[in-house]
Amino acid sequence: MMASLSDVASDERTARMVMSMLVEPNAPVTGRIMSRFGAVETLWLAERDGAVVGLSPVNAQVWRDRLSVPSAKGTDGGYRSGAAIGRSRAHPRR
């Protein structure tokens, strides 16, 4: 079984480096989650489909879809459908 990002990034510094590769700079939602829980917990929350404190279920899913975190349930090589590092195929940067 492939190790998850939160398994590899088990300390705060490494988790912040990983998050910097997955998230747009100054992303407000991710920033609020990281300030509340820290980078390790934020990365763990991003990899799972459960609730995120402070976000509705819909907003939590939108937040996750904006990230490029490998999904345990993914069928397309381990990445969420439509996601690429830093951008979504459905909403490319202009």
QUIQUIKA-V424978 format. One record per backbone hydrogen bond with DSSP energy under -0.5 kcal/mol. NH is the residue of the N-H (numbers start at 1). CO is the residue of the C=O. E is the energy in kcal/mol with one decimal. If there is no record, write none. Layout:
nh & co & e
NH & CO & E
NH & CO & E
//
This chain:
nh & co & e
8 & 4 & -1.7
9 & 5 & -3.1
10 & 8 & -1.2
15 & 11 & -2.5
16 & 12 & -2.2
17 & 13 & -1.9
18 & 14 & -2.5
19 & 15 & -2.8
20 & 16 & -2.0
21 & 17 & -0.8
21 & 18 & -1.1
22 & 18 & -0.9
22 & 19 & -0.8
23 & 19 & -1.9
27 & 24 & -1.2
28 & 26 & -0.6
31 & 27 & -2.4
32 & 28 & -2.2
33 & 29 & -2.3
34 & 30 & -2.9
35 & 31 & -2.3
36 & 32 & -1.5
37 & 33 & -2.8
38 & 34 & -2.1
42 & 38 & -1.9
43 & 39 & -2.5
44 & 40 & -2.1
45 & 41 & -2.8
46 & 42 & -2.3
47 & 43 & -1.3
48 & 44 & -0.6
48 & 45 & -0.8
55 & 52 & -2.4
60 & 56 & -2.7
61 & 57 & -1.9
62 & 58 & -2.4
63 & 59 & -2.5
64 & 60 & -2.3
65 & 61 & -2.5
66 & 62 & -1.2
66 & 63 & -0.6
67 & 63 & -0.5
67 & 64 & -1.2
71 & 78 & -1.7
72 & 47 & -0.6
74 & 71 & -1.0
76 & 79 & -0.6
79 & 76 & -0.7
80 & 69 & -0.6
83 & 80 & -1.9
84 & 87 & -2.0
87 & 84 & -1.9
88 & 91 & -0.7
89 & 82 & -2.5
92 & 89 & -0.5
//
